[in-house]
Amino acid sequence: MGLPITPSIKARPFSERSLDILYFSYILTHIPATIILDIPHILPEHLVPSGVQLFRQWYVSNYKDPFIGGGAGIWFSSFIVCEALFQLPFFVWSLSQLWNDSKRVRPAMVVYSTHAITTLVPIIGELTFNRRGVFALTQSERTLLFAFYLPYLLIPLVMLIDSYRQVLRSESVDKDKKLE
């Protein structure tokens, strides 16, 4: 006796899913930023390739980023550990899931985006309210860094709302099928 045949749900073409294109682009560009700018923050210097060290020095010198420059403290390092251990694997996995319109990615995107938002709130808060030490930036430096970090808050916020709605919709459809 074979398995019952169930109708398959046809994936929507990637080009027709504008929010998925946004998420895909965000994640795709987040991978090199994670590897080159963030993860070296928590590694011993001898493990960081010299080209990456030079790029990070150039970035900090030009943009005065106190987070990448190492002045933010242990709390920021703990965020980077989470980014390396949880977010980076999620990024790699989610690209194929988004490309193929897999519904399995939506609950994971709810978890990721919630985590990303909660890590960006203190970062934006430091940039906005802390005027001491390495955070004693000019208004133009602060505004530029705010512009750099804000998409990492806003895109996950859109992702959270959209993915949560899709999860709810999917659960509703599944529930309706069980009632038939």
Phi and psi restraints in degrees (value plus and minus 20) as a CYANA .aco file:
   2 GLY   PHI    -107.6   -67.6
   2 GLY   PSI     152.5   192.5
   3 LEU   PHI     -91.8   -51.8
   3 LEU   PSI     126.3   166.3
   4 PRO   PHI     -84.5   -44.5
   4 PRO   PSI     122.7   162.7
   5 ILE   PHI    -108.8   -68.8
   5 ILE   PSI     104.4   144.4
   6 THR   PHI    -138.1   -98.1
   6 THR   PSI     125.1   165.1
   7 PRO   PHI     -84.9   -44.9
   7 PRO   PSI     117.9   157.9
   8 SER   PHI    -111.2   -71.2
   8 SER   PSI     129.2   169.2
   9 ILE   PHI    -110.0   -70.0
   9 ILE   PSI     102.2   142.2
  10 LYS   PHI     -95.6   -55.6
  10 LYS   PSI     111.2   151.2
  11 ALA   PHI     -86.9   -46.9
  11 ALA   PSI     120.4   160.4
  12 ARG   PHI     -94.9   -54.9
  12 ARG   PSI     124.0   164.0
  13 PRO   PHI     -78.8   -38.8
  13 PRO   PSI     119.6   159.6
  14 PHE   PHI     -75.1   -35.1
  14 PHE   PSI     -60.7   -20.7
  15 SER   PHI     -83.8   -43.8
  15 SER   PSI     -36.4     3.6
  16 GLU   PHI    -117.3   -77.3
  16 GLU   PSI     -17.9    22.1
  17 ARG   PHI    -133.4   -93.4
  17 ARG   PSI      63.2   103.2
  18 SER   PHI     -80.6   -40.6
  18 SER   PSI     -60.3   -20.3
  19 LEU   PHI     -88.8   -48.8
  19 LEU   PSI     -57.5   -17.5
  20 ASP   PHI     -84.8   -44.8
  20 ASP   PSI     -54.5   -14.5
  21 ILE   PHI     -83.9   -43.9
  21 ILE   PSI     -62.1   -22.1
  22 LEU   PHI     -80.7   -40.7
  22 LEU   PSI     -69.2   -29.2
  23 TYR   PHI     -82.6   -42.6
  23 TYR   PSI     -63.5   -23.5
  24 PHE   PHI     -79.8   -39.8
  24 PHE   PSI     -67.1   -27.1
  25 SER   PHI     -83.9   -43.9
  25 SER   PSI     -63.6   -23.6
  26 TYR   PHI     -78.5   -38.5
  26 TYR   PSI     -69.6   -29.6
  27 ILE   PHI     -86.6   -46.6
  27 ILE   PSI     -63.4   -23.4
  28 LEU   PHI     -79.9   -39.9
  28 LEU   PSI     -59.9   -19.9
  29 THR   PHI    -100.4   -60.4
  29 THR   PSI     -41.1    -1.1
  30 HIS   PHI     -93.1   -53.1
  30 HIS   PSI     -49.5    -9.5
  31 ILE   PHI     -80.6   -40.6
  31 ILE   PSI     -73.6   -33.6
  32 PRO   PHI     -84.8   -44.8
  32 PRO   PSI     -54.1   -14.1
  33 ALA   PHI     -83.5   -43.5
  33 ALA   PSI     -60.9   -20.9
  34 THR   PHI     -83.2   -43.2
  34 THR   PSI     -66.3   -26.3
  35 ILE   PHI     -92.1   -52.1
  35 ILE   PSI     -60.9   -20.9
  36 ILE   PHI    -110.0   -70.0
  36 ILE   PSI     -60.8   -20.8
  37 LEU   PHI    -115.8   -75.8
  37 LEU   PSI     -60.8   -20.8
  38 ASP   PHI    -110.9   -70.9
  38 ASP   PSI     -77.6   -37.6
  39 ILE   PHI     -77.2   -37.2
  39 ILE   PSI     -58.7   -18.7
  40 PRO   PHI     -77.7   -37.7
  40 PRO   PSI     -42.1    -2.1
  41 HIS   PHI     -79.1   -39.1
  41 HIS   PSI     -50.8   -10.8
  42 ILE   PHI    -125.5   -85.5
  42 ILE   PSI     -20.2    19.8
  43 LEU   PHI    -115.9   -75.9
  43 LEU   PSI     130.9   170.9
  44 PRO   PHI     -81.1   -41.1
  44 PRO   PSI     122.6   162.6
  45 GLU   PHI     -75.4   -35.4
  45 GLU   PSI     -56.0   -16.0
  46 HIS   PHI     -88.2   -48.2
  46 HIS   PSI     -34.3     5.7
  47 LEU   PHI    -111.5   -71.5
  47 LEU   PSI     -28.4    11.6
  48 VAL   PHI    -115.5   -75.5
  48 VAL   PSI     101.6   141.6
  49 PRO   PHI     -75.3   -35.3
  49 PRO   PSI     125.7   165.7
  50 SER   PHI     -80.3   -40.3
  50 SER   PSI     -55.3   -15.3
  51 GLY   PHI     -83.2   -43.2
  51 GLY   PSI     -58.3   -18.3
  52 VAL   PHI     -88.3   -48.3
  52 VAL   PSI     -61.9   -21.9
  53 GLN   PHI     -80.4   -40.4
  53 GLN   PSI     -64.2   -24.2
  54 LEU   PHI     -83.5   -43.5
  54 LEU   PSI     -62.6   -22.6
  55 PHE   PHI     -82.6   -42.6
  55 PHE   PSI     -64.8   -24.8
  56 ARG   PHI     -83.1   -43.1
  56 ARG   PSI     -59.8   -19.8
  57 GLN   PHI     -83.2   -43.2
  57 GLN   PSI     -64.1   -24.1
  58 TRP   PHI     -80.7   -40.7
  58 TRP   PSI     -66.0   -26.0
  59 TYR   PHI     -80.0   -40.0
  59 TYR   PSI     -70.3   -30.3
  60 VAL   PHI     -84.2   -44.2
  60 VAL   PSI     -60.1   -20.1
  61 SER   PHI     -83.7   -43.7
  61 SER   PSI     -59.9   -19.9
  62 ASN   PHI    -103.8   -63.8
  62 ASN   PSI     -54.1   -14.1
  63 TYR   PHI    -132.0   -92.0
  63 TYR   PSI     -23.6    16.4
  64 LYS   PHI      34.6    74.6
  64 LYS   PSI      16.1    56.1
  65 ASP   PHI     -95.1   -55.1
  65 ASP   PSI      88.1   128.1
  66 PRO   PHI     -90.5   -50.5
  66 PRO   PSI     -40.4    -0.4
  67 PHE   PHI     -93.1   -53.1
  67 PHE   PSI     -72.4   -32.4
  68 ILE   PHI     -90.3   -50.3
  68 ILE   PSI     -48.7    -8.7
  69 GLY   PHI     -93.1   -53.1
  69 GLY   PSI     -28.4    11.6
  70 GLY   PHI      73.0   113.0
  70 GLY   PSI     -11.4    28.6
  71 GLY   PHI    -115.8   -75.8
  71 GLY   PSI     -16.3    23.7
  72 ALA   PHI    -104.7   -64.7
  72 ALA   PSI     -41.5    -1.5
  73 GLY   PHI      82.6   122.6
  73 GLY   PSI    -197.4  -157.4
  74 ILE   PHI     -82.5   -42.5
  74 ILE   PSI     -57.6   -17.6
  75 TRP   PHI     -77.6   -37.6
  75 TRP   PSI     -59.2   -19.2
  76 PHE   PHI     -89.9   -49.9
  76 PHE   PSI     -60.3   -20.3
  77 SER   PHI     -79.4   -39.4
  77 SER   PSI     -57.9   -17.9
  78 SER   PHI     -85.1   -45.1
  78 SER   PSI     -54.5   -14.5
  79 PHE   PHI     -84.3   -44.3
  79 PHE   PSI     -59.2   -19.2
  80 ILE   PHI     -87.0   -47.0
  80 ILE   PSI     -58.0   -18.0
  81 VAL   PHI     -79.4   -39.4
  81 VAL   PSI     -65.8   -25.8
  82 CYS   PHI     -82.1   -42.1
  82 CYS   PSI     -59.7   -19.7
  83 GLU   PHI     -82.5   -42.5
  83 GLU   PSI     -62.9   -22.9
  84 ALA   PHI     -89.4   -49.4
  84 ALA   PSI     -62.8   -22.8
  85 LEU   PHI    -103.5   -63.5
  85 LEU   PSI     -52.6   -12.6
  86 PHE   PHI    -134.9   -94.9
  86 PHE   PSI     -67.4   -27.4
  87 GLN   PHI     -91.3   -51.3
  87 GLN   PSI     -65.4   -25.4
  88 LEU   PHI     -79.2   -39.2
  88 LEU   PSI     -66.9   -26.9
  89 PRO   PHI     -81.0   -41.0
  89 PRO   PSI     -57.9   -17.9
  90 PHE   PHI     -80.9   -40.9
  90 PHE   PSI     -63.6   -23.6
  91 PHE   PHI     -76.3   -36.3
  91 PHE   PSI     -69.4   -29.4
  92 VAL   PHI     -82.4   -42.4
  92 VAL   PSI     -67.7   -27.7
  93 TRP   PHI     -83.8   -43.8
  93 TRP   PSI     -63.7   -23.7
  94 SER   PHI     -89.1   -49.1
  94 SER   PSI     -45.7    -5.7
  95 LEU   PHI     -78.9   -38.9
  95 LEU   PSI     -68.2   -28.2
  96 SER   PHI     -88.5   -48.5
  96 SER   PSI     -55.2   -15.2
  97 GLN   PHI     -85.1   -45.1
  97 GLN   PSI     -63.0   -23.0
  98 LEU   PHI     -86.0   -46.0
  98 LEU   PSI     -64.9   -24.9
  99 TRP   PHI     -76.8   -36.8
  99 TRP   PSI     -60.9   -20.9
 100 ASN   PHI    -112.3   -72.3
 100 ASN   PSI     -12.6    27.4
 101 ASP   PHI      37.3    77.3
 101 ASP   PSI      20.0    60.0
 102 SER   PHI     -95.0   -55.0
 102 SER   PSI     111.0   151.0
 103 LYS   PHI     -93.5   -53.5
 103 LYS   PSI     -36.7     3.3
 104 ARG   PHI     -85.2   -45.2
 104 ARG   PSI     -42.9    -2.9
 105 VAL   PHI     -95.5   -55.5
 105 VAL   PSI     -43.2    -3.2
 106 ARG   PHI     -83.0   -43.0
 106 ARG   PSI     -68.6   -28.6
 107 PRO   PHI     -80.8   -40.8
 107 PRO   PSI     -58.1   -18.1
 108 ALA   PHI     -85.9   -45.9
 108 ALA   PSI     -55.0   -15.0
 109 MET   PHI     -88.8   -48.8
 109 MET   PSI     -51.9   -11.9
 110 VAL   PHI     -83.1   -43.1
 110 VAL   PSI     -66.1   -26.1
 111 VAL   PHI     -84.4   -44.4
 111 VAL   PSI     -70.0   -30.0
 112 TYR   PHI     -77.9   -37.9
 112 TYR   PSI     -70.7   -30.7
 113 SER   PHI     -85.4   -45.4
 113 SER   PSI     -56.2   -16.2
 114 THR   PHI     -82.2   -42.2
 114 THR   PSI     -65.4   -25.4
 115 HIS   PHI     -82.7   -42.7
 115 HIS   PSI     -65.0   -25.0
 116 ALA   PHI     -81.4   -41.4
 116 ALA   PSI     -62.7   -22.7
 117 ILE   PHI     -82.4   -42.4
 117 ILE   PSI     -65.4   -25.4
 118 THR   PHI     -89.1   -49.1
 118 THR   PSI     -42.4    -2.4
 119 THR   PHI    -103.9   -63.9
 119 THR   PSI     -48.2    -8.2
 120 LEU   PHI     -99.7   -59.7
 120 LEU   PSI     -45.0    -5.0
 121 VAL   PHI     -79.0   -39.0
 121 VAL   PSI     -69.5   -29.5
 122 PRO   PHI     -88.1   -48.1
 122 PRO   PSI     -50.0   -10.0
 123 ILE   PHI     -85.6   -45.6
 123 ILE   PSI     -69.3   -29.3
 124 ILE   PHI     -83.1   -43.1
 124 ILE   PSI     -58.3   -18.3
 125 GLY   PHI     -81.4   -41.4
 125 GLY   PSI     -64.6   -24.6
 126 GLU   PHI     -80.6   -40.6
 126 GLU   PSI     -66.0   -26.0
 127 LEU   PHI     -83.7   -43.7
 127 LEU   PSI     -55.5   -15.5
 128 THR   PHI     -99.0   -59.0
 128 THR   PSI     -62.3   -22.3
 129 PHE   PHI    -130.8   -90.8
 129 PHE   PSI     -42.1    -2.1
 130 ASN   PHI    -107.8   -67.8
 130 ASN   PSI      99.7   139.7
 131 ARG   PHI    -136.0   -96.0
 131 ARG   PSI      -6.8    33.2
 132 ARG   PHI    -125.6   -85.6
 132 ARG   PSI     139.6   179.6
 133 GLY   PHI      33.9    73.9
 133 GLY   PSI    -150.4  -110.4
 134 VAL   PHI     -86.7   -46.7
 134 VAL   PSI     -32.3     7.7
 135 PHE   PHI    -113.5   -73.5
 135 PHE   PSI     -13.2    26.8
 136 ALA   PHI    -100.1   -60.1
 136 ALA   PSI      54.4    94.4
 137 LEU   PHI    -122.1   -82.1
 137 LEU   PSI     138.1   178.1
 138 THR   PHI     -91.8   -51.8
 138 THR   PSI     143.6   183.6
 139 GLN   PHI     -82.6   -42.6
 139 GLN   PSI     -57.2   -17.2
 140 SER   PHI     -88.9   -48.9
 140 SER   PSI     -58.4   -18.4
 141 GLU   PHI     -84.4   -44.4
 141 GLU   PSI     -62.6   -22.6
 142 ARG   PHI     -84.0   -44.0
 142 ARG   PSI     -63.6   -23.6
 143 THR   PHI     -84.1   -44.1
 143 THR   PSI     -62.0   -22.0
 144 LEU   PHI     -83.4   -43.4
 144 LEU   PSI     -65.6   -25.6
 145 LEU   PHI     -84.3   -44.3
 145 LEU   PSI     -59.2   -19.2
 146 PHE   PHI     -78.7   -38.7
 146 PHE   PSI     -62.9   -22.9
 147 ALA   PHI     -85.3   -45.3
 147 ALA   PSI     -53.9   -13.9
 148 PHE   PHI     -86.8   -46.8
 148 PHE   PSI     -64.4   -24.4
 149 TYR   PHI    -105.0   -65.0
 149 TYR   PSI     -48.2    -8.2
 150 LEU   PHI     -76.5   -36.5
 150 LEU   PSI     -62.4   -22.4
 151 PRO   PHI     -80.0   -40.0
 151 PRO   PSI     -48.2    -8.2
 152 TYR   PHI     -94.7   -54.7
 152 TYR   PSI     -28.3    11.7
 153 LEU   PHI    -119.9   -79.9
 153 LEU   PSI     -66.2   -26.2
 154 LEU   PHI     -92.5   -52.5
 154 LEU   PSI     -62.1   -22.1
 155 ILE   PHI     -84.7   -44.7
 155 ILE   PSI     -66.2   -26.2
 156 PRO   PHI     -81.4   -41.4
 156 PRO   PSI     -50.6   -10.6
 157 LEU   PHI     -84.3   -44.3
 157 LEU   PSI     -65.2   -25.2
 158 VAL   PHI     -83.0   -43.0
 158 VAL   PSI     -62.8   -22.8
 159 MET   PHI     -79.2   -39.2
 159 MET   PSI     -63.1   -23.1
 160 LEU   PHI     -81.6   -41.6
 160 LEU   PSI     -70.7   -30.7
 161 ILE   PHI     -82.6   -42.6
 161 ILE   PSI     -68.1   -28.1
 162 ASP   PHI     -84.2   -44.2
 162 ASP   PSI     -67.1   -27.1
 163 SER   PHI     -87.0   -47.0
 163 SER   PSI     -59.9   -19.9
 164 TYR   PHI     -82.4   -42.4
 164 TYR   PSI     -62.2   -22.2
 165 ARG   PHI     -82.2   -42.2
 165 ARG   PSI     -59.8   -19.8
 166 GLN   PHI     -88.1   -48.1
 166 GLN   PSI     -57.5   -17.5
 167 VAL   PHI     -83.2   -43.2
 167 VAL   PSI     -66.6   -26.6
 168 LEU   PHI     -80.7   -40.7
 168 LEU   PSI     -63.0   -23.0
 169 ARG   PHI     -82.6   -42.6
 169 ARG   PSI     -63.5   -23.5
 170 SER   PHI     -83.9   -43.9
 170 SER   PSI     -62.2   -22.2
 171 GLU   PHI     -83.6   -43.6
 171 GLU   PSI     -58.3   -18.3
 172 SER   PHI     -84.7   -44.7
 172 SER   PSI     -62.8   -22.8
 173 VAL   PHI     -84.0   -44.0
 173 VAL   PSI     -64.5   -24.5
 174 ASP   PHI     -81.6   -41.6
 174 ASP   PSI     -61.1   -21.1
 175 LYS   PHI     -84.6   -44.6
 175 LYS   PSI     -62.9   -22.9
 176 ASP   PHI     -82.8   -42.8
 176 ASP   PSI     -57.9   -17.9
 177 LYS   PHI     -86.0   -46.0
 177 LYS   PSI     -56.9   -16.9
 178 LYS   PHI     -87.6   -47.6
 178 LYS   PSI     -49.7    -9.7
 179 LEU   PHI     -98.3   -58.3
 179 LEU   PSI     -37.2     2.8
